[in-house]
């Protein structure tokens, strides 16, 4: 009965477009009060304790660092580097879009932020160069999802906190899968551009121009080296790395590139604070929702039912992929991670599946959810940035999304892709 209230009320609230954090909070509170198993103070206490976590401090720092770097001129310079490297090839602008998303993903930790930063500059330029609007917007939407796969990644921090695993190990595990998806999108961009009749670019920079572009972009290119190198080298923790990223982004944007002023800085801080508050509210209410499920023993009952029906790891992983792909279409990524991790993690660990490998599988699934309606946040960002209808963007997403699902299956059934780098560094 309580489970029916929990899920039924959540479904009704979501159907009426109530924000996900509010829906989770209302459904959890009413279900817990009806059950009578906890006092009324349980919910506010849970909201506080759920975000009282040192690793979670990295989330607002990474959000602010990504915004500072995006507005401070770093994304623009990364695009110049991409144009210098790939502008001469067929589909050069499309390849540049993916490559820039890969670089910016190693800065922002957020899918929507990557789409916004790269799309604002490149989408108008791609349309001007003759690329179909649906193709260009769909490609940037898909490539932007790398923001949560390539470290540093905000959803990885949330998963590591929920699963009680190392944030650094999760970051390391995401490198190869993220690059594999990136290379797949680059190949798609090249093939589709040839089919659409795009001609090779005529941009041939001189040696002096190349050196000038690299020199100008060196501060942007150093960001992944400083943040990820510092984490993997044991210089600082991921949370401390996020704070370092904020300081670095501010200094470079304000004093080296000089593209941040006080007015712009205020808007960045206000926007980052709003985003951080929204995420933390989702974390808190989703945690309460998960605890309500635990009180009703839903995870235990579901685990028993699934393990009785499925006793092969490959079959369980296939079923979980289907579940996560469906969930990703209508649930926000962070809420899905907090709710589903306590339910699914015991199932996979019982069959000997590595929790870090499973975490990457979960995050790639939910990254695909960022490009699937009705809650495909990357689609909405690309639609707004490009000034296109949502339907146009969705048409351009279909083929690259199917390719990402194919790569997801490879990542799922080849654990070494996720675990090789952590093992190499002794994690």
Secondary structure as a PSIPRED ss2 file (coil, helix, strand):
# PSIPRED VFORMAT (PSIPRED V4.0)

   1 X C   1.000  0.000  0.000
   2 X H   0.000  1.000  0.000
   3 X H   0.000  1.000  0.000
   4 X H   0.000  1.000  0.000
   5 X H   0.000  1.000  0.000
   6 X H   0.000  1.000  0.000
   7 X H   0.000  1.000  0.000
   8 X H   0.000  1.000  0.000
   9 X H   0.000  1.000  0.000
  10 X H   0.000  1.000  0.000
  11 X H   0.000  1.000  0.000
  12 X H   0.000  1.000  0.000
  13 X H   0.000  1.000  0.000
  14 X H   0.000  1.000  0.000
  15 X H   0.000  1.000  0.000
  16 X C   1.000  0.000  0.000
  17 X C   1.000  0.000  0.000
  18 X C   1.000  0.000  0.000
  19 X C   1.000  0.000  0.000
  20 X H   0.000  1.000  0.000
  21 X H   0.000  1.000  0.000
  22 X H   0.000  1.000  0.000
  23 X H   0.000  1.000  0.000
  24 X H   0.000  1.000  0.000
  25 X H   0.000  1.000  0.000
  26 X H   0.000  1.000  0.000
  27 X H   0.000  1.000  0.000
  28 X H   0.000  1.000  0.000
  29 X H   0.000  1.000  0.000
  30 X H   0.000  1.000  0.000
  31 X H   0.000  1.000  0.000
  32 X H   0.000  1.000  0.000
  33 X H   0.000  1.000  0.000
  34 X H   0.000  1.000  0.000
  35 X H   0.000  1.000  0.000
  36 X C   1.000  0.000  0.000
  37 X C   1.000  0.000  0.000
  38 X C   1.000  0.000  0.000
  39 X C   1.000  0.000  0.000
  40 X C   1.000  0.000  0.000
  41 X H   0.000  1.000  0.000
  42 X H   0.000  1.000  0.000
  43 X H   0.000  1.000  0.000
  44 X H   0.000  1.000  0.000
  45 X H   0.000  1.000  0.000
  46 X H   0.000  1.000  0.000
  47 X H   0.000  1.000  0.000
  48 X H   0.000  1.000  0.000
  49 X H   0.000  1.000  0.000
  50 X H   0.000  1.000  0.000
  51 X C   1.000  0.000  0.000
  52 X C   1.000  0.000  0.000
  53 X C   1.000  0.000  0.000
  54 X C   1.000  0.000  0.000
  55 X C   1.000  0.000  0.000
  56 X C   1.000  0.000  0.000
  57 X H   0.000  1.000  0.000
  58 X H   0.000  1.000  0.000
  59 X H   0.000  1.000  0.000
  60 X H   0.000  1.000  0.000
  61 X H   0.000  1.000  0.000
  62 X H   0.000  1.000  0.000
  63 X H   0.000  1.000  0.000
  64 X H   0.000  1.000  0.000
  65 X H   0.000  1.000  0.000
  66 X H   0.000  1.000  0.000
  67 X H   0.000  1.000  0.000
  68 X H   0.000  1.000  0.000
  69 X H   0.000  1.000  0.000
  70 X H   0.000  1.000  0.000
  71 X H   0.000  1.000  0.000
  72 X C   1.000  0.000  0.000
  73 X C   1.000  0.000  0.000
  74 X H   0.000  1.000  0.000
  75 X H   0.000  1.000  0.000
  76 X H   0.000  1.000  0.000
  77 X H   0.000  1.000  0.000
  78 X H   0.000  1.000  0.000
  79 X H   0.000  1.000  0.000
  80 X H   0.000  1.000  0.000
  81 X H   0.000  1.000  0.000
  82 X H   0.000  1.000  0.000
  83 X H   0.000  1.000  0.000
  84 X H   0.000  1.000  0.000
  85 X H   0.000  1.000  0.000
  86 X H   0.000  1.000  0.000
  87 X C   1.000  0.000  0.000
  88 X C   1.000  0.000  0.000
  89 X C   1.000  0.000  0.000
  90 X C   1.000  0.000  0.000
  91 X C   1.000  0.000  0.000
  92 X H   0.000  1.000  0.000
  93 X H   0.000  1.000  0.000
  94 X H   0.000  1.000  0.000
  95 X H   0.000  1.000  0.000
  96 X H   0.000  1.000  0.000
  97 X H   0.000  1.000  0.000
  98 X H   0.000  1.000  0.000
  99 X H   0.000  1.000  0.000
 100 X H   0.000  1.000  0.000
 101 X H   0.000  1.000  0.000
 102 X H   0.000  1.000  0.000
 103 X H   0.000  1.000  0.000
 104 X H   0.000  1.000  0.000
 105 X H   0.000  1.000  0.000
 106 X H   0.000  1.000  0.000
 107 X H   0.000  1.000  0.000
 108 X H   0.000  1.000  0.000
 109 X C   1.000  0.000  0.000
 110 X C   1.000  0.000  0.000
 111 X H   0.000  1.000  0.000
 112 X H   0.000  1.000  0.000
 113 X H   0.000  1.000  0.000
 114 X H   0.000  1.000  0.000
 115 X H   0.000  1.000  0.000
 116 X H   0.000  1.000  0.000
 117 X H   0.000  1.000  0.000
 118 X H   0.000  1.000  0.000
 119 X H   0.000  1.000  0.000
 120 X H   0.000  1.000  0.000
 121 X H   0.000  1.000  0.000
 122 X H   0.000  1.000  0.000
 123 X H   0.000  1.000  0.000
 124 X H   0.000  1.000  0.000
 125 X H   0.000  1.000  0.000
 126 X H   0.000  1.000  0.000
 127 X H   0.000  1.000  0.000
 128 X H   0.000  1.000  0.000
 129 X C   1.000  0.000  0.000
 130 X C   1.000  0.000  0.000
 131 X C   1.000  0.000  0.000
 132 X C   1.000  0.000  0.000
 133 X H   0.000  1.000  0.000
 134 X H   0.000  1.000  0.000
 135 X H   0.000  1.000  0.000
 136 X H   0.000  1.000  0.000
 137 X H   0.000  1.000  0.000
 138 X H   0.000  1.000  0.000
 139 X H   0.000  1.000  0.000
 140 X H   0.000  1.000  0.000
 141 X H   0.000  1.000  0.000
 142 X H   0.000  1.000  0.000
 143 X H   0.000  1.000  0.000
 144 X H   0.000  1.000  0.000
 145 X H   0.000  1.000  0.000
 146 X H   0.000  1.000  0.000
 147 X H   0.000  1.000  0.000
 148 X H   0.000  1.000  0.000
 149 X C   1.000  0.000  0.000
 150 X C   1.000  0.000  0.000
 151 X C   1.000  0.000  0.000
 152 X C   1.000  0.000  0.000
 153 X C   1.000  0.000  0.000
 154 X H   0.000  1.000  0.000
 155 X H   0.000  1.000  0.000
 156 X H   0.000  1.000  0.000
 157 X H   0.000  1.000  0.000
 158 X H   0.000  1.000  0.000
 159 X H   0.000  1.000  0.000
 160 X H   0.000  1.000  0.000
 161 X H   0.000  1.000  0.000
 162 X H   0.000  1.000  0.000
 163 X H   0.000  1.000  0.000
 164 X C   1.000  0.000  0.000
 165 X C   1.000  0.000  0.000
 166 X C   1.000  0.000  0.000
 167 X H   0.000  1.000  0.000
 168 X H   0.000  1.000  0.000
 169 X H   0.000  1.000  0.000
 170 X H   0.000  1.000  0.000
 171 X H   0.000  1.000  0.000
 172 X H   0.000  1.000  0.000
 173 X H   0.000  1.000  0.000
 174 X H   0.000  1.000  0.000
 175 X H   0.000  1.000  0.000
 176 X H   0.000  1.000  0.000
 177 X H   0.000  1.000  0.000
 178 X H   0.000  1.000  0.000
 179 X H   0.000  1.000  0.000
 180 X H   0.000  1.000  0.000
 181 X H   0.000  1.000  0.000
 182 X H   0.000  1.000  0.000
 183 X H   0.000  1.000  0.000
 184 X H   0.000  1.000  0.000
 185 X H   0.000  1.000  0.000
 186 X H   0.000  1.000  0.000
 187 X H   0.000  1.000  0.000
 188 X H   0.000  1.000  0.000
 189 X H   0.000  1.000  0.000
 190 X H   0.000  1.000  0.000
 191 X H   0.000  1.000  0.000
 192 X H   0.000  1.000  0.000
 193 X H   0.000  1.000  0.000
 194 X H   0.000  1.000  0.000
 195 X H   0.000  1.000  0.000
 196 X C   1.000  0.000  0.000
 197 X C   1.000  0.000  0.000
 198 X C   1.000  0.000  0.000
 199 X C   1.000  0.000  0.000
 200 X C   1.000  0.000  0.000
 201 X C   1.000  0.000  0.000
 202 X C   1.000  0.000  0.000
 203 X C   1.000  0.000  0.000
 204 X C   1.000  0.000  0.000
 205 X C   1.000  0.000  0.000
 206 X C   1.000  0.000  0.000
 207 X H   0.000  1.000  0.000
 208 X H   0.000  1.000  0.000
 209 X H   0.000  1.000  0.000
 210 X H   0.000  1.000  0.000
 211 X H   0.000  1.000  0.000
 212 X H   0.000  1.000  0.000
 213 X H   0.000  1.000  0.000
 214 X H   0.000  1.000  0.000
 215 X H   0.000  1.000  0.000
 216 X H   0.000  1.000  0.000
 217 X H   0.000  1.000  0.000
 218 X H   0.000  1.000  0.000
 219 X H   0.000  1.000  0.000
 220 X H   0.000  1.000  0.000
 221 X H   0.000  1.000  0.000
 222 X H   0.000  1.000  0.000
 223 X H   0.000  1.000  0.000
 224 X H   0.000  1.000  0.000
 225 X H   0.000  1.000  0.000
 226 X H   0.000  1.000  0.000
 227 X H   0.000  1.000  0.000
 228 X H   0.000  1.000  0.000
 229 X H   0.000  1.000  0.000
 230 X H   0.000  1.000  0.000
 231 X H   0.000  1.000  0.000
 232 X H   0.000  1.000  0.000
 233 X C   1.000  0.000  0.000
 234 X C   1.000  0.000  0.000
 235 X C   1.000  0.000  0.000
 236 X C   1.000  0.000  0.000
 237 X C   1.000  0.000  0.000
 238 X H   0.000  1.000  0.000
 239 X H   0.000  1.000  0.000
 240 X H   0.000  1.000  0.000
 241 X H   0.000  1.000  0.000
 242 X H   0.000  1.000  0.000
 243 X H   0.000  1.000  0.000
 244 X H   0.000  1.000  0.000
 245 X H   0.000  1.000  0.000
 246 X H   0.000  1.000  0.000
 247 X H   0.000  1.000  0.000
 248 X H   0.000  1.000  0.000
 249 X H   0.000  1.000  0.000
 250 X H   0.000  1.000  0.000
 251 X H   0.000  1.000  0.000
 252 X H   0.000  1.000  0.000
 253 X H   0.000  1.000  0.000
 254 X H   0.000  1.000  0.000
 255 X H   0.000  1.000  0.000
 256 X H   0.000  1.000  0.000
 257 X C   1.000  0.000  0.000
 258 X C   1.000  0.000  0.000
 259 X C   1.000  0.000  0.000
 260 X C   1.000  0.000  0.000
 261 X C   1.000  0.000  0.000
 262 X H   0.000  1.000  0.000
 263 X H   0.000  1.000  0.000
 264 X H   0.000  1.000  0.000
 265 X H   0.000  1.000  0.000
 266 X H   0.000  1.000  0.000
 267 X H   0.000  1.000  0.000
 268 X H   0.000  1.000  0.000
 269 X H   0.000  1.000  0.000
 270 X H   0.000  1.000  0.000
 271 X H   0.000  1.000  0.000
 272 X H   0.000  1.000  0.000
 273 X H   0.000  1.000  0.000
 274 X H   0.000  1.000  0.000
 275 X H   0.000  1.000  0.000
 276 X H   0.000  1.000  0.000
 277 X H   0.000  1.000  0.000
 278 X H   0.000  1.000  0.000
 279 X H   0.000  1.000  0.000
 280 X H   0.000  1.000  0.000
 281 X H   0.000  1.000  0.000
 282 X H   0.000  1.000  0.000
 283 X H   0.000  1.000  0.000
 284 X H   0.000  1.000  0.000
 285 X H   0.000  1.000  0.000
 286 X H   0.000  1.000  0.000
 287 X H   0.000  1.000  0.000
 288 X H   0.000  1.000  0.000
 289 X H   0.000  1.000  0.000
 290 X H   0.000  1.000  0.000
 291 X H   0.000  1.000  0.000
 292 X H   0.000  1.000  0.000
 293 X H   0.000  1.000  0.000
 294 X H   0.000  1.000  0.000
 295 X H   0.000  1.000  0.000
 296 X C   1.000  0.000  0.000
 297 X C   1.000  0.000  0.000
 298 X H   0.000  1.000  0.000
 299 X H   0.000  1.000  0.000
 300 X H   0.000  1.000  0.000
 301 X H   0.000  1.000  0.000
 302 X H   0.000  1.000  0.000
 303 X H   0.000  1.000  0.000
 304 X H   0.000  1.000  0.000
 305 X H   0.000  1.000  0.000
 306 X H   0.000  1.000  0.000
 307 X H   0.000  1.000  0.000
 308 X H   0.000  1.000  0.000
 309 X H   0.000  1.000  0.000
 310 X C   1.000  0.000  0.000
 311 X C   1.000  0.000  0.000
 312 X C   1.000  0.000  0.000
 313 X H   0.000  1.000  0.000
 314 X H   0.000  1.000  0.000
 315 X H   0.000  1.000  0.000
 316 X H   0.000  1.000  0.000
 317 X H   0.000  1.000  0.000
 318 X H   0.000  1.000  0.000
 319 X H   0.000  1.000  0.000
 320 X H   0.000  1.000  0.000
 321 X H   0.000  1.000  0.000
 322 X H   0.000  1.000  0.000
 323 X H   0.000  1.000  0.000
 324 X H   0.000  1.000  0.000
 325 X H   0.000  1.000  0.000
 326 X H   0.000  1.000  0.000
 327 X H   0.000  1.000  0.000
 328 X H   0.000  1.000  0.000
 329 X H   0.000  1.000  0.000
 330 X H   0.000  1.000  0.000
 331 X C   1.000  0.000  0.000
 332 X C   1.000  0.000  0.000
 333 X H   0.000  1.000  0.000
 334 X H   0.000  1.000  0.000
 335 X H   0.000  1.000  0.000
 336 X H   0.000  1.000  0.000
 337 X H   0.000  1.000  0.000
 338 X H   0.000  1.000  0.000
 339 X H   0.000  1.000  0.000
 340 X H   0.000  1.000  0.000
 341 X H   0.000  1.000  0.000
 342 X H   0.000  1.000  0.000
 343 X H   0.000  1.000  0.000
 344 X H   0.000  1.000  0.000
 345 X H   0.000  1.000  0.000
 346 X H   0.000  1.000  0.000
 347 X H   0.000  1.000  0.000
 348 X H   0.000  1.000  0.000
 349 X H   0.000  1.000  0.000
 350 X H   0.000  1.000  0.000
 351 X C   1.000  0.000  0.000
 352 X C   1.000  0.000  0.000
 353 X C   1.000  0.000  0.000
 354 X C   1.000  0.000  0.000
 355 X H   0.000  1.000  0.000
 356 X H   0.000  1.000  0.000
 357 X H   0.000  1.000  0.000
 358 X H   0.000  1.000  0.000
 359 X H   0.000  1.000  0.000
 360 X H   0.000  1.000  0.000
 361 X H   0.000  1.000  0.000
 362 X H   0.000  1.000  0.000
 363 X H   0.000  1.000  0.000
 364 X H   0.000  1.000  0.000
 365 X H   0.000  1.000  0.000
 366 X H   0.000  1.000  0.000
 367 X H   0.000  1.000  0.000
 368 X H   0.000  1.000  0.000
 369 X H   0.000  1.000  0.000
 370 X C   1.000  0.000  0.000
 371 X C   1.000  0.000  0.000
 372 X C   1.000  0.000  0.000
 373 X C   1.000  0.000  0.000
 374 X C   1.000  0.000  0.000
 375 X C   1.000  0.000  0.000
 376 X C   1.000  0.000  0.000
 377 X H   0.000  1.000  0.000
 378 X H   0.000  1.000  0.000
 379 X H   0.000  1.000  0.000
 380 X H   0.000  1.000  0.000
 381 X H   0.000  1.000  0.000
 382 X H   0.000  1.000  0.000
 383 X H   0.000  1.000  0.000
 384 X H   0.000  1.000  0.000
 385 X H   0.000  1.000  0.000
 386 X H   0.000  1.000  0.000
 387 X C   1.000  0.000  0.000
 388 X C   1.000  0.000  0.000
 389 X C   1.000  0.000  0.000
 390 X H   0.000  1.000  0.000
 391 X H   0.000  1.000  0.000
 392 X H   0.000  1.000  0.000
 393 X H   0.000  1.000  0.000
 394 X H   0.000  1.000  0.000
 395 X H   0.000  1.000  0.000
 396 X H   0.000  1.000  0.000
 397 X H   0.000  1.000  0.000
 398 X H   0.000  1.000  0.000
 399 X H   0.000  1.000  0.000
 400 X H   0.000  1.000  0.000
 401 X H   0.000  1.000  0.000
 402 X H   0.000  1.000  0.000
 403 X H   0.000  1.000  0.000
 404 X H   0.000  1.000  0.000
 405 X H   0.000  1.000  0.000
 406 X H   0.000  1.000  0.000
 407 X H   0.000  1.000  0.000
 408 X H   0.000  1.000  0.000
 409 X H   0.000  1.000  0.000
 410 X H   0.000  1.000  0.000
 411 X H   0.000  1.000  0.000
 412 X H   0.000  1.000  0.000
 413 X H   0.000  1.000  0.000
 414 X C   1.000  0.000  0.000
 415 X C   1.000  0.000  0.000
 416 X H   0.000  1.000  0.000
 417 X H   0.000  1.000  0.000
 418 X H   0.000  1.000  0.000
 419 X H   0.000  1.000  0.000
 420 X H   0.000  1.000  0.000
 421 X H   0.000  1.000  0.000
 422 X H   0.000  1.000  0.000
 423 X H   0.000  1.000  0.000
 424 X H   0.000  1.000  0.000
 425 X C   1.000  0.000  0.000
 426 X C   1.000  0.000  0.000
 427 X C   1.000  0.000  0.000
